[in-house]
Structures are given as structure tokens and as C-alpha cells.
């Protein structure tokens, strides 16, 4: 959930903030580390407890053996057994065996543990088995006295005191782990707050301010000298904001210019319409000089009207609206050829060749595709081409139309700007928008137009359309 603070800027809720997540994750990972440390620790604690019991039992037998004439007093035996926490002790040495039971029969043994055997993993498993017990068990523990490896000591003892000691040890480990995790999490939280969260907060606030008014230069993010990733992000953000601000200024000016051009074109087309009516009357005059000039006048007005139409289409800033239908591609190409190849278009000889398969059908907007082919044909003829060839083929899931001419080709400089408005390869008198409009139409169809090749022998454009349906 995102909520606004008192200054109106956006910030995440406290429970979903980056700081809170970092704090929780730090506590979690510290506690996880403590758990991984606790398992071997509790196993070691249990083993040490049993070893200490073996040591106490050995000392108890030595105290009894130190009595005069080795006379064991029953009361003293019970006292030593109580102090060692055992029911009975058996001390075996190479030539002597000492048994201490205090005059009573010890209880039945539930389980036997030999401290001379076992592995690190087995000690941990035995420790958790002890913690899981709910009733007391009687243990028989066999071990070696550390000061006398030749002495083997066996004791019989209750498990409950050891389990209580293990629980006390576990509680101390838990309390210590909580304190360590809180201190560590606090230190990590403060460090990350200073190194990451605060700088990211400044970047976020700057982005929000920039979004409110991108053209305000005072809201640009100041670049930082930090060598880390945040410093790089801050510097890249400043560069991006500067470039975006420049692009917005240019787009605003172009939009204003486009609105003005649209108004001028509207008035200009009205004036040209009047000129066309006047030229129609001039065409009826039986004067050789008028007859000679009229085709050139028609061609000039046709170019001017075409320039106005293209400019209005471009500055309208609307994506072409398609009305797709299924039509025969050969017939459409023939219609375009009949218009482009008409004598009234130009005085030079011109040939339009269609190599399109008569059975090839295409699902697209027929009128929009007519405009694309018409623009390409006009460009070729205005560039000086005498022959245009149009062919089509199926290529996997596409239909590809190749439009080629035998004109002089497109210069290297013009190729770099061929799909840029007002700066493409248009000849004198052209708008430079024909290919731009053709590109928009192809993109609206989900296809594309590309310059396949160009040179002194001519130019080839490829139109690619996706195939819908079977």
C-alpha cells in the first residue's frame, strides 16, 4: 500500500518500507545462524555434562579408596554418590575393580551410552533425543577418566537433571541470540539507512518532483560523486532527465509548429482547389502554348496537394485506423500501377510491372495499403525511375511484397535519414513524409517496411505482413 505523507509526496507504509524489510531480514538471518550454531553446541554441552559426571564419579571412588584399610562406610558412599549425581559407580583398572552402590540396588537401565564411541552428528542427535524426552530415563554411561586413560568408569544416573541443565543452557543461548540479533539488526539498519535508504529516498523524491513538472530545470537530480551503484544511478538519472527535458521542449515546439502548419495547409488546399478550377478552364483554350504548359501546371498542383495531404496526415498525430478485409493483391497492385503510370503524371516514359501471383490474397486495410504502394510509386517516378516491378511471395507466416525500381538509388546520407520526417530521400518538391506514413501504416498492420537494397541499378523496398488465420 502506498500512502502520501504531509508534503503530498508518496512513500510506502512503514511495514512495507525497505527499512522494515531489512530489519526483519537481518533478525531472521541472525537467528538462523544461531540455530545452526545451537545444534552442535547443545550436542557438545551434553557430552561435556556426561564427561564431568564421569570425572566426579572417578574422584568419588578415589576418595573411598583413600580410606584407612580401604574400609567403605555405607553413609560415606551414599554421600559421594549424591554429590556425583549417580546411583552407582564401577571403576575398572588393569588390576583392580572398584564398585560403589551405597548398599542399594540401582534401578533398571533404560539406555547405555559409551563416550569412547560416537561421532559429532551422533552427539547432536542424542542431545535432541534427550530434549524430546518427557519422562526420566536411567542411563548407563561408560567413559574414560581424562587423567588416567587406563581407567574405565561406568556410572548409572538419571537423565532428568541433565535435561534440565540442557534446557537452562538453551534458554541462555536463546536470550543471547535475541540480544545479538537485535544489536546486529540495529547496526545493519542504521548503516543501510545511511548508505542506501536515505539516498534512494532522495532519488524517489526527485523523480516524483520531476514527474510533476518535467520542464522545470530546478527539479533535475544533482549528480553525486559517490563511486558506488547509487552514485552511478543518480548520475544516469540526471542525464536521462536532462535528455528527456530537451526532448519535451522539442516535442512542444514541434506540436506548436504542427498546429500552425495544419492551419496553413487548410488554407493552402483551398487556394489550390481554386487554382485547379481555373486550370480546368485554361485547358479548354485552343492555344498551343497553353497546351504545352498545362501538363506541367497539373503536375505542380498535384505535388502541392500531395504535400499538403501528407503533412496533414503526419501532424494529426493519430495512428492509422485499420479496416482489414480480404482482397486480391494482384488487383490492388494493378490499380496503383494504372494511376502512377498514367501519362498525365509525367511526360517521361514509365512502365509498371506486376509480378504478383493472381491467387495471392491478403488480409489488410486495402485503402491504407493502396496509399503505401502509391507513395512508393510516386517516389520512384519522381526520382527518375522508368520501370517499377512489384512481386509478392509467402515466407513462413508472412507475406512479403518486394517493390523495386531502376532509378538512380538512394545516397548513403539519405539512407541514414530515410525514415525521418522532412529529412528523408524526397526529391525536390516532395514532403519527405511518404515513407514515414508508409512506415506507420505497416506498423499498424503488425508488419514493417525495410530498405532491402539500393544502388545505381535501382532500389528495393520490402513490405512484410503477418498472415492471420489458416
N, C-alpha and C positions, 0 to 999 in steps of 0.2 A: 504494500500500500504506500502510495506517495502522497505526502501532505505538504501544505505550504506553511512556511514559518511567518513570523510577524512582518518581515520585509517583503513578503509576497513571492519569494523565491522557493523553488521546490527542494525538498530534502526527504530522504527516506525516513520511515518510522524508526524509533530507537531500537526496536527488536530486530529490524531487518537492515540496520546500518552495517557498514563494513567493520566499524569498530567493535560492535557487539559480536559479530560473527568471528572476528579474530580472537576476541577474548574467550569465547566459548570453545573454539577450536584449540587454543593454547591449553586451557584447562583439561580438555579431553585428552590431548596427546600426552600431557604430563602425567595424568592419571593412568593412561595406558602404559606408559613407560614404567611407572611404579608397580603396576600389576605384573609386568614382565620381570621386574626385579624381585617382586614379592615371592614368586613361586620358588626360585632357588633359595631365597633367604629363609623361608619357613621350613624347607627341607633341611637346610643346614642347621637351623635352630633346633629342630627335633633331634638330629643326630648328636649335636653337642650336648643336649639335655641328657640323652641316654649315656653318652660318654662320661659326663660328670657324675651320673648315678653310679657307673662302674667304678670311677675313682673313689667316690665316697664309700662304696662297699669294700673296696680293697683296703682303704685306710681303717675301716672298722675291723676287718679281720686282723690287720697288723696290731691294732690296739688290744685285741683279745689275746693274740699270741704273745704279747709283751707281759702278760700277767705272770706272776710267780708260779712256777711248776706247770705253766700252761693250763691252769685251772680256770674254766669258763664259768662265770657266775650267771645264772639264768636272768637275773634282773639287769645285769650289765648288757647281756646280749639283746634283750628287748629294747633297752635304751639306744644301743648302737643301731639296731635295725630301724627304730623310729627315726633317728637322726638321718639315716641314709635313705629313708623312704622306701624300704623294701620289706618283703615278707621273709625272705631267706637269701643267704649268700653261700656260694660254693667257690672256693679258691683252689685252683689246681696248679701245682708247680711240679717241676720234673720229679721230685722225690717226696712230695708231701701234698696232702689234700685236706683242706680245712672246710668244715660245714658249719654254718651258723643258721639256726632256725628259731632260737629263743624258746625252745621247748614246746613249740606248737607246730601242728601240721599246716603247711601253706595251702592256700586254695588251689583248685584245678587251674591249669594254664590254658588260656584261650588261643594264644598265638605266640610264636617264637621268632625272635629277630637276632640275627648274627651280625654284629657290627664289623666283623672281619671280612664280610662279603657285601656285595651290593654295588650299585652304580649311582651316578649323580641323578639320573632320571628316576631310578627306583626309590631313592630317598624322598624326592618330591612327591611321587605317587603315594608312598607310605604316609607322608605328612598330611596329604589331603584326605586319605582314608581315616586318619586319626581325627581330623577336624569334623569329618562327616559322622562319626560315631555319636549315638545318643545315650548309650549305656556304657558303663565302665567295663573294661576288659582287663584280665590278668595277663601280664606279659612276662615271658621268659627272655631275658636279654643276655647275650653272650658277647664278651668283649675282652680286649687285652689292655692291661694296665700300662699307660704310656711310659712309666718309669721302669718297668720290668717286662719286656716283651715275652719272656718265657712264662709269665703268669697269665692264666686264663681265668676270667672271673665270670660267673653266672649269677644273675640276680632274678628274683621274682618280685614283680612290682605291679601296682595299679596304674592304669593308663589315664585315669581321670585327672590327677594332678598335672601330668604333662600336658593334657589337652587344655586345661585351664590356663597354664602358663603360655601355651601357644596362642590362645585367644587374646590374652593380655598383650603378647608381642604383636599380634596382628592389629590390635586397636592402636598401639603406639605407631606402627608403620602407617596406618590409615591417617591418623591425625597429622603425622609428619608429612605425608604425601599431600594432604589438603593444604597445609601451610606452604609447602614448596610450590605447589601448583598455583596457588593464589599469588604468591610473590612473583613467580616467573611470569604468570599471565599478566600481572600488573606492569612489570617491566617491559614485556613484549608489547603490551597495549600502548604504553606511553611512547615507546620507540617507534612503533608503526604509526601512531597518531602524528608524531612529529615528522617522520620521514615520508609517509605515503598519504595518510588520510587527509591531513591539512592541505598539502599541495593539490591532491585530487579535488578537494572541496573548492579550492580557488579556481581550478580549471573548470569545474562544473558551473560555478557561479559566472565565470567569464563567458562560457558557452551560452548560458541562459540569457545573459545581458546582450550578447551578440545576436541571439535569435530575435530578441525584441526589436532591435534596430541595427541590422547588418551594415548600414551605410554610415554609421557613426564611428569615425576613426578613433575616438577616445575609448571605445569598448574593445579594442583589439588586445589580445593576450600579450603581455610583455614577455619577451623571451628570457629564459633563465640560463645561468651559467653552469647549472648542475650537469655533471658528466654522465649521470645515470639515465635510466629509461624515462623517468618522469621529465627530466630536463629536455630530452630529445622529443618527447611527446609535446611539451609546451612549445618548443621551437617550431615543430612541424605544424602545430595548431595555429601559431602566429602567421606562418607562411600561407597556410590554407585560408585563413580569414582574410589576409591581405589580397590573395588572388581572387577569392570569392567576392570581396568588396569591389574590386576592379571590374570583375565580370558583371556584377549587378549594375554598376554605373554604366557600363557599355550597353547592357540589355535595356536599361531605362532610356538611354538616348536613342537606341535603335527602335524601341517601341514608339517613342515620340515621333521619330522620323518616319516610321511606317504609317502612323496615323495621318501625318501630313501628306505622304506620298499617295495614300489611298484617296484623300480628298482631291489632290491634283489629278490623279488618274481618272477619277469620276468625271471631272470637268473636261479633261482631255479627250476621253472617249466620246463625250457628247459633241465636242468640236469635230472629232474625226468622223462621226456619223454624218454631220452636216457636210463635211468635205466629200464623203462618199456619194451623197446625193447629188452634189454639184458635179462630181466627176462622171456620174451616170449621164447627166445632161450633156457634158462635153463629149462623151463617147458617141453621141448621135450626130455630131458635127462632121460633115464630109470634108475634112481638111487633112491632107497627107501628113503634115507636121503634127497635128493633134493625134492622128492615128499612131504615129511613131512614139509619141511621148506617153500616151495613155497606159501601156503596159508597165512602164517604169513608175508612173504615178500610182497605179493599182498596187504594185509591189511595195512601194514605200509606205502606203497607208496600211497595207496588210501587216507589214512588220511593226508599225507603230501600234496597231490594235493588239497584235500578239504580245508586244512588250507590256502594254497596259494590263492585259489579261493575266500574264504570268506574274507581274508584280502584285496585282491584287490578290491572286491566289496565295502568294507567298506571305504577304504581310497580314493576311487574315489569321494566321497562326492557328489554323484548325487542321486536325488530322483528316485526311480524305475519308469520307463516309462511303463505305462499300455497299454495293447491291449485287452480290455474286449471283451469276446464272451460268448454266452450262451451254456453251456455244462452240461452233466450229471455228477453229483458229485460222484455217485457210481463208475463209470468207472475210474475217476481220482484217487480215493482212492485205487482201486484195482491195478492200475499201480504202485503207490507208494509202496504198500504192496509187489508186486512181486519183486521190486528191493531191498527193505530193508530186506525182508525175504529170499533172495537168499542165498544158502549155502556158496557161496564164500565170503560173507560179514564177517562171523564169524563162528567159529566152534561150538558154542553153539546152542541148540535148540531154535527156535524162532517162535512165532505164531502171525499172523496179522489177526485181526478180523474186518470186516467191517459191521457196523450196519446201514449204510446209506440207506435211502429209495431209491429204484431204480428209482422212478419217480421224485425225487427231483432234479430240475435243478437250476443252479447258474450262474448269470451273473458276470463274473470277468475275470481277466487275468489268463488263465489256466496254463501257464508256471510258473508264479510267485507263484500261489497257490501250484503248484507241489513242488516248492522249499521250501515253508513253511512246508508242510507236510513231505517232505523228511528230512529237518533239525530236526524236532521234532522226527521223527522215528529214525534217526541216534543217536540223543542224548539219547533216551530211550534205544536203544540196547547197546550203549557204557556204559550206566550207570548200565547195568546188568539186564534189564527187559527181561522177557521171553515171555510176552504177551502184545500186544498193541491192544486196541479197539478204533475204530473211529465211532462215531454216529453223526447224524445231525437232526435238528428239526427247524420248523418255530416258531418264537416267536414274535408276533405282526408284526412289519415291518422289522424284521431281520431274518437272517438265522444263527443259532448258530451251530458250529461244536465242539463237545467235543472230545478231544484227551487224552486218559487215558492209563496208563501202570501199571504194577505190580512191578515196580522197588523199590529200597530202599528209594525213596523220596529225597527231597532236604533239606539240613540243614538250620537252622534258619539264619546262617551267609550268606549262599549263596542266600537265598531268598531276602535279603536286596539289593543284587547287581546283581540280576538275569538279569536285562535288562541294565546293564552297560557293555561297551566293555572291553574285555580282563580280566574281573573280575567276570564273572557270575558263572554258575554251571557246566561249561565244565569239563569233566573228563580229566585225563592225556592224552596229545596229542591233545586235542581239542583247537580251537582258541578262544572260548568264544564269538564268533560273530554270531553263528547260530540264537540265539533268537533275537539279535539286528537286523539282516537282516529281520527276520520274522516280527518283530515289524514295521520296515519301510514299508514293503510290505502291511501289514494290514492298516497302516495309509494312505498309498497311495490309498487304496480302500475305505477310509472313515469308516473303521471298527477299530477293536482293538483286541489284544491278551492279555489274562489275565491268571494268575495262579490261578485256582479255588480252588484247594486243593492239599495237598501233605502230605505224612506221610510214615510210614513203609510199608503200604499196597499199595503204589503207588502214582502217580502224575496225575493230570488232568489239561490240558490247554484248555481254551475256545477261539474259534475264532468266532468273530461276524462280519457279513457282512450286510450292508443295502440292502434292496430289492428295485430294480428300476423297474418302470413300474407296470402293473397290476399283 
